[in-house]
Amino acid sequence: MKAATKARAAFAACLVLTLSGLALALSLLEFSETAGRVDPSPVASIEQEADDPFPAVDWDYWKSQNPDVIGWITVPGTGIDLPICQAPASDPTYYLSHDVYRKWNFYGCPYLDADCAEKGFDSPLAMVFGHHMSDGSIFAEMASYSDKAFAQDHCEILLQTPEEKKRLHVAAADVVDTYNEFKRLGFGDRRDFLAWWEETLEGSDMVLDPNATDPESVHAFVTCSYGLWNGHERTIVYAVE
């Protein structure tokens, strides 16, 4: 009798664990589908020219879902095809833990730094952050730009807003220790900006275009890396028009 009771208890415990695991797996899948695989035009069918490499984005839909949606990033040949939100000044890291629908989601959503809100993607340095997810989604593939061969094969980044489309070209990538290196988004004047860029370009771990010395602005795409300084290492991909 005791043996039968123990067997039933063990079976019940196993069943609970199995169901809990299944529920967790379904939750992770939902988070991934909501944040990591986003359809640019989920409702309307947007016409575009056959030779247009940019995905057709239904801006009316996305603005109705979230006014913070300001852009869309696509990296041909990768899984990066995602909306970009503007981080609010009141909560600069909001989109580290919320998706494009403003729901809590540990996948987050790529976002433009709050300090870039005034000029948006026309800021001297427009810095966009995104998580490095273990399933390869969000900005995970940005970490691969430290490899020159990967960078050469994926040197174009498509960035669009409701007003314009930009074809960016990767100039460099740098892996930094955030305990010793800090972001800088403010510059005294253009000379100050170009001096910073020259130093950054020369000092980057991977330089794809050493001649990109006089850009109007620089776009930086940032994600976590896992290497020398595990936990506080970031890969920054620098791209220019």
Salt bridges, closest charged atoms under 4 A:
ASP52 OD2 - LYS165 NZ 2.64
ASP68 OD2 - ARG102 NH1 2.71
ASP113 OD2 - LYS183 NZ 2.42
ASP122 OD1 - LYS166 NZ 3.04
GLU156 OE2 - ARG167 NE 2.82
GLU164 OE2 - LYS166 NZ 3.98
ASP177 OD1 - HIS232 ND1 2.63
ASP192 OD2 - ARG184 NH2 2.50
ASP214 OD1 - ARG190 NH2 2.91
GLU241 OE2 - LYS166 NZ 3.95
